[in-house]
Amino acid sequence: MTSLAFLLLAISAFVHAGWNLVCKRQCPTQLFFFLTSMVGFVLLSPLLLYHWARLAEIPAAVWWRLLATGFFMALYYIALAGAYRVGDLSVIYPLARALPILLITFVSFLLGRGDEIGRLAIVGILLVVTGCFLLPMQRFDGWRLRNYMNAGCALALLAAVGTTGYTVIDDLGVAELRAPPARLFGAMEAAFLYQGLQAFSSMLWQGLGMLLVRDDGSGRDNAAFAHQWKSALIAGIGIYLAYGLALTAMAHVSDVSYVAAFRQLSIPIGAAGGIFLLKEPCYGPRVAGVCTILAGLLLVGLG
């Protein structure tokens, strides 16, 4: 992992933890995340307009990947909104962030790219996941399977599936925009252009989801819209800035699993925000979990 990738992912982690704190405070609905996608699309639309004539040069395979990634991102948002409405940030956030590491690593092995993941990185990934499961516990002897057998954890797992899907697809899609011989766009340019198109795809899928999946109704009236749009604006900027930086970092690592793992730096940042900003209790396992995650991240960086 290069120093540039480290810097990009560290900034991305701080921004990611920040927008999740904003979302949790809002008890988000499907409409809330639809608005965040709209914000991302509007913010990135100048870049899309600037390259409008060149969009026709984008290979058909990238457009299919954009359609697929929009689905997985919509799945992530819908599941995360439901999870935050029924569960605690200290449980949902670590699970939704940790499980994709295992899933993406598994997918990398299935794609025949497991030899690119070093042994230290694998150990680091396992430590990160272990730390994430320590964070929700109040006592070291308090782990029970039933603690995770609830709607909040099920929705967090579904959100993790969404994260895994769009991360793997986006790694391929952005790489194709930068690939020779065409080399349509540079690393940063390709990342944010791709993200603008991804935001539009996600909006389409989320709109369909709002029609098909019954929400709690709180996100559909004018009063809710007036209340949520300011927070959605802040969260939308954070979402697309954080992920845009992560997409750019993908060009400077040997495997996408490194990006997925190192972005988990946002978990201890989010835990600190929960303790100091949301006044959540500071339990022993939570501190141990943070230390375990940091150790794992160090191994990932060295791997």
N, C-alpha and C positions, 0 to 999 in steps of 0.2 A: 504494500500500500504506500503510495507516494505522500509526501507532506501536503501537497495540494488537496488530495483526496481527504486526508485527515482534517484539514481546515474546513473544507466544504461540508463534510459530514458533521463536524462539531457544531457549526452554525446551524445546520439543518436540525440537529437534535434540540437545540435551545428553542428554535422557532416551533418545532413540532410539539414539544411539551407545553409551550405557551398557548397554542390554539386549542389543545385538548382541555386545558384549564378553562378557557373561555366557553367551550362547548358544554362542558359538564355543568357549569354555573347556569347555563340556559335551559337545562333539561331538554335537549334538542329533539326536534321532530324531523320527519322526512323533509318537510318544507325547508327547515333550517339548512340542511346540507344541500338541497337543491339550490338555495340562494348562494351558498358558498361556491358551488360549481359555476353559477352564473357570474359571480364576482371574478373568478379565475378566468373565465372566457372573455369577459369584458376587458380585464387588465391585459390579457395577451392578444386581444384582437388587433391592436396596431401592428404587431409583428406579423400576424396572419395577413393583414391587408398589404403590408409592405412586400410580402413574398407571394401575393395572390397569383401572379402569373406563373410562378414556379411550382405551385401546388400540383399542377397537372403532371409534373415530372416525377412526383413521388410514386414509387412502385406500388402495384396493386396489393402486394403482400402486406405493405405497411398499413394500407387502408383497412384490410381485414383485421389486422392486429389492433388497430384503433377501435374498431367495432367491438372486438372481444375485450379489450382492456376497459372500455367504457362500461361494459356489463359487470366486470369484476369490481370496478371502483364503485359503481352504484350499489352492488351487493354489500361492499364494505361500509358505505355510508348508512344504508338502511339498517344493517345489523348493529352498527355502532350507536346509532340514534336510539334504537330499542334497548341496547345494553346499558347505556348511560341513564335511561329513564328508570330502569329497574335495579341497577346495581351500583356499587361504590366505585369511585375512580381508582382507589388503591387496589381493587381486585380486577376490574375490567381492563384498565390500561396495561398492566403488566402482562395479562394473558393475551390480549390482542396484539401486543408487541412481541411477545416471546415465541408464541406458537409458529409464526411464519418462518422463524429461523430454522426450525426443524423441518418444516414442510418444504422450504426452498432448497435446503441442503439435500433433502431426499429427491427432489425434482432434478437437481444438478447431477446426482448420481445416475438417475434414470436416463438423463440426456448424454451420459458418457463423459461428463466433465468432472467427475469426482477426483481424478488425479491432479486437478488444479488446486484442490483444497488441501493445504498442508496439515500435518498432524497437530501442530500447535493451534492452528485455527479451529480444528475440530474440537479439541479440548476446550478452547475458549468459548466456542458456541455452546457447548454443554454447560459450562459454568454460567454463561449468561442466562440460559434457560432455568438452571437451578436457582439462581438469584431471583429471577422473576417470580418463581413459585414460592420463594420465601417471603417476598414483600407483603402479601395479603395476610400473613399469619400474625396472630397476637402473641402466641407463645411457641417456643420451639417444639413442645410436645402437643401442639394444637392442630397438627395436620390431620385432616379427615377427608376421605374421598367425597363424603356428602357435602363438604364445604364448596365443592366445585360442581355438584349436581343440581344446578338451578338454571332458571331462564337466563339470568345475566351471563353466566359462564357459557351457556350454549350459544348465545348471541355473540359473545366474544370469540368463540371458536369459528362461527360463521364469518365474522369480520376478518379473522386471520386467514380463512380460505380466500376471501376477496383480496386481501393484501398479497398473498402468495401468487394468485392469478395475475394481478396487474403488474407485479414486480418482475416476474419471469417474462411476461409478454413485452413489457416496456424495455427490458434489457435488449431483446431482439429487435424491437421496432426502432429504437433510437440508434442502435448500432447500424442498422440498414440505411438510415439517413446519412450516416457518416462514412459508409463503406465505399471503397474504390470499386469501379473506376470513376463513377459519377461524382462522389464526394459532394453531395448536394449542399450540405451545410457543415459548419464547424461544430465543435462539441457543445459549447454553450448555446449557440443558436439552434441547433437541432433539438436540444433538450427542451427549451422553452417553446419552440414552434410545435413540437410533438405534444407538449402539455396543453397548449391551447386547443388543439384538435381533440385531445383526450377529454378536456373539460366539456366540449360540445357533445361528444359521444356519451359521456356520463350523464349530462343533463337529459338527453333523450331517454336513456334507460331509467333514470330516476323518475322522470315524468310518467313513464309507463308503469313503474312500480307504485307510484302514488295513486294511479287509477286502479291497479289490481290488488294492492295490499292495503288492508284497512289499517289506518293509523289511529292514534288516540283522539284525533279530531282537533287537538289544540293548535296544530300548525296550519289550519286551513282558513281561519277567519281573518278579517281585516285587522282586528286588534292584535292578533298574534303576529301578523306580518309587520305591523308598525313597531312592535316591541322587539322583534328579532333581527330586523334588517341591519341595525348598527353592529350588533355582535357578529352577525353573519359576514359583514364586510371585513371586520378585523380577522375573523377566523379564515375567511376565504383568501385573504392576502397571505396569512401564515401558512395555510395548506399548500398553496401553489409555490410560494417561495421555498418552503422546506423541501418539497418534493422536486422542484426544479434543481435545487442544489444537489440533491441526491442523484438525480438523473445525470447531471454533469459529472459527478464523481465516478459514475459507472465507467467512464472512459479512462479512468486512471487506476483501476484495480483489475486483477487477473480473473476474478470470479464475482458474480453478483451476490453470492452468499456473504462476502466480506462487507458489502454495502449494507445488506439487511441486518447483519450482526452488529456492525459498528454504530448504526443509527439507534441502537438500543441505549446509547448514552442518554437519550431523552428520558429513560425510565428513572434513574436516580435524580435527574433534574426535575422531572414531574413529581417525584416523591417529596423532594425538598419544597417544591411549590405547594404541594398539598399540606405539608406540615406548617410552613410559615405563612402561607396566604389563605388556605382554607381551614387552618387550625386543626388539622387532623392529628391524632395521637402518634407519638414516635415510639413504636414497639421495638424490642430487641431484634426479632427476626427481620424487621424492615431495614434496620441498620446493617445487619449481616447480609441481607439481600443486595443492598447497594454496594457493599464492599466486594461481594462475589461477582457482581456484574462488572465492576470496574476492573477486577482481575481478569475476567474473561475477555473484556474489550482489549486489554493490553496484549493478551495472547493472540487475539485475532489480528491486531495490528502487526505483531511480530511474525505471524504466520504468513 
